[in-house]
Amino acid sequence: MISRLGSRSTERVVDGGVGLVAVLDSPTGFLVDGGGLIQGPDARWALDWWIGADDRWHLPAREPSVRQRLRGCGPIIETAVRVPSGDVVQTVHASLVDGRAVAVVEVENQSPVPVALAIALRPQTLDGEPGELDVRRLSAREVVAAGYRLTLPRPANEQGYADDHDLLSTVEVGGSLTWPDEPTVVGDGGFPNAVLMVPVPHRTTFRYCLGPADLAVDVDQVPGPDNVARGWNAVVEAGGRFEFPDTGLAQLAGVARARLLLIDERPPGVDGDLGTVLAALAESGHADRLSEWLPELIDELLGRGGLSPADEAGSARTAGLVDGLARALVMRGDRNDAEEALPSLLHLTRQVEPRLWKPTRLGRSRAAATPPEPTRHWCRAATGLAVLVQWLGQGHAADELRRRMAELADRTEVSAGGGDELLITAGGPAPTGGRVGYDELVGWSQQANLIRRWYGPDHSIGSGPGAGLVDAAAFWRAARHLLITERVDLAEPTIELVPGYPTAWRGGALEVHRAATLHGPLSYAIRWHGPRPALLWDASECGARIICPSLDPGWSTFNDRGETLLAGSADGLVNVPAPGESFS
């Protein structure tokens, strides 16, 4: 018999796709679709949930009222279903039990009346394909199904199994659920499926777990979603805290940073858009996450002699790898690894460079509004290389790279600091060479379903970064560049604060605490006093010049820390404090 109910991807195609819940040290996690159906790693079946309200059964796979969001910045997926008197909310996260990952599901009845919860085991995958489901009941609160164990905190009120019909029809009409006497049931019938029914009183929650079949779980001892959300927030902010005036953007930036932490511990390959991920992870303050496999990545580069950028896409990837790896090496702070990687990065940069110096290419570019793509790619690679050689004490080499970038900028109208900038593309913000505006970044983020875009199943770097990981990395880099930009095109170490200060931020508070930069940790805050912004900063570990031309073109400082009242924008500087008057 064909199932009457599929996954949300088949029932409501517009809401298709899946997200991922995982723990920090085990990125291989559980998939959750747009309706809250759950599928374990490599499983060929899904765990569904249905809500029996006072009017009818509500099926998240097809209900139009379903909404989904991330709780906090980590991979904690919340799915809400509207019932007549309120919402019923399912929250799914991953947790470690005896060193192994389990999915923890919490269903909260936020309505003022009780509801029934049906936990359904169904033999189909989240993409709608038929699957496999062998079921064995261990007790009234534990069921083993095709390699996984479903554990409830207390016995279910009703349990049912059938392999010749879909139990959804029995549940909807209020029929009796029965379980065969045999201890083991192998699903070889038309539609093997099982349902466990429990009541959920008003304003209460019911929690259950899905984990490996041989793992016993005490449901009452696993952490709830609020504790897990606080844990993820703390882990992310250990690399620096960023408080944007726009709280929505702040939340998205936190989600992107958390997404970057879900990387495999095995060394990734050097292909794909790995450079974007390397740079973003380092700029998020978590360069230490690279320690496990960065030396092996360098060894692979040395063994292969670099890459072969045979086309524009290859040139872009090669340049991105040079820039990203150079930044990651500097922020990680291991000079031995940096010196070992330098020959490979020099070789990679030369692979991109020959395209630039053909007279015909440069001749055409003089009249072109947009410089040729290889020019942008080489500037990006040269920027990263300049960062690395400057840090290694080879200032003359860094000066030569900056000179060539400046010469190229004069001849082709490309910014000499192009490697530091980002551009919004059709797939989101990607580092290619143009400045991202605040409106562009916010506009793109409003169109993205972050759960299924950033936390999709293609989550692992593996032999190349997954699309969701690269999108999250590019978004975070663009968001960070709204607050901090290291000016690599200048001869002296320089950090520019809030380049192109967005008009929408005027009057709003902004704080950055111990942000990782190429020159060391940086903290600063901006508070507005009428039309004038007050800047407080601590760059005691940076040793760099601090500038903020978007709020005061004439101001700069080498002081380690201090506070000052900036000029603000040129429009309407009124109520200027008297000399010596405090603004604090």
Phi, psi and omega in degrees: 000138179278138181296143175280345185227125177256193175285170180295332178295333179263329180283321180223088188302327182297336180258021184291173181101167183225161173242181185231137167242134184204164174263161188300319186264008178213079188296343177286106189239199181259144180266143179228125181271182186295346177252007179088009173289145187239140177224129179283166179303126177064011179284153178246029177208169184228151177257114183256170175214138179232147182243121176266106179261186183283354178255319184188181173275132180253123186251106183303336180297336183229357182293130177289344183276359183293133173232151184219143178204168173267138176266119185072204182259349184271179181282072179235109191259125181248126180238123182249137177238132180276128171243168189307326186255006180159206181247148165245126190241126174257133176237130181238129173217170178253149179215159177263130174234116184053040176078009182236145185280136173230152174269128179252124183244127178236125179249119182250126176268100182274358181276163181276006180233153180290155175226165174256141177247124174253119178261114191247131175258119191230137187276062175206149181276171182291343176270009175089002182279145175300144183231203182230142181209105172255131190237139173221127180271122177273323180199185180288354178231006179225132178226132175259130184222110172046053175094359182231155177242125174263123184237127176257156180285340180210162182302144175289148177292324177219147174225141180216149177220143175205146175239006180242358176201162181278122182292349176303318181297322178294317180296316184296326181267003178077026180285167180280138176263136180229153178235131180301155181289335182298138181292334182235133177237121179259126185282085178243013179268200184288320182209079180294125179203157182223151180223136173240130186248133177220149174276149174232099180300166182294143178059032178232171178234156176228126185243139175215168188228150174233119182213189179302148185298329184266013182250119175275132185237132171268102187301325182291345183262348180283147182290149177276173184296328180294317178295319180294320179298318178296322178297315179296318179299319180294319180296315180298314185284351173296338177269009182125147181246131182237117179246101179281152171298334177266107183295328178297316178293324178299318180293319179295320179296321177295320178298317180298319180293320177296322179299324181294335182284346179271071178240155180289151176280342178285153183292133179280165172284171185263003182271183177074207183257042183300325183301320179298318181292317179301312182295317182296319180296318178294318181288347174275355179090015183237041177298338179296337178293345181274353190297327187294320188235000180298317176300322179291326176297318179296318178301321180294320178298316180296319181293327182272346183071028179093201180246176178234092182285085185281345181216183182298318180296320178295321177296318180297316180295320180296313179298318179297323179294318178299309183297312183293316180293322179297314179297318180297319179296317180294313183289334176286329171084016179260106184290329179297313177297321181296315180294326179290325182279339187305314179301320179294320180291324175298316180297318180297319180296320178295330179296328179276326191297319187304334180296337189281332195258018173280125183304321181297321180295312181290327178298317178293326188287340181299324183265356184275141176291327181243127182294158180298147184303319179303330178298313179298317182297316181294322178299323179293315179296317182294326177298311178298319180296319178297321177302314185289311184291328176297317180295328180277004176089010180260067185299325181296322178292320178296320178298321180294319178297318179295323179297318181290325176294319179295318177299318179294323179296320179296327187270338187232002179066022175262141181298135177296337177261025186302333180292345181268357189251168186225157182224138175284128176244180181301329181268008183119185181288130179223141182288107178222339174140007177234150184289134175274130175272158180300315181297322179295317182294314179294319179299319179293318183295328180289340180269347187266133168273099191295329182297311185269342179274311183271327183254032177290175185293339180277064193262346188262146174296308179053236179271001179179148185296145172288157183300319180297321179294318179294318178300315180296320179297315181294321179296315181297318179298319179295318179295318179297323181292345172288340183251323186217133170223124173279121184276088182287339182283352179263149186291327180260148180303123186221136174241124178261128179268143178034065176301134179060053185311119183296139178301324182296343181271351183301129181090350181264152180279142180224133179222140174228124183241116176050052176285137178287130174229173178294343184251359180127176182295142182226136174233142173198163179215150176235127176235141184262135175239092188065232180274000187253130176271133174262131181247128172242135185218156173220105179237036187295340180255008185265315185065034183234158173284137179251129177229159178211065187296337180291337180245344177195091185301335184268001186260139170202161181205149169253001181296142181295321181207163179163190176211149181204159175258113182280164183292329186081191180284167186283350186267112169071059176277092182248164177055047179290128180301150178290156180306132179084352180288137182280147175249001186270000000 
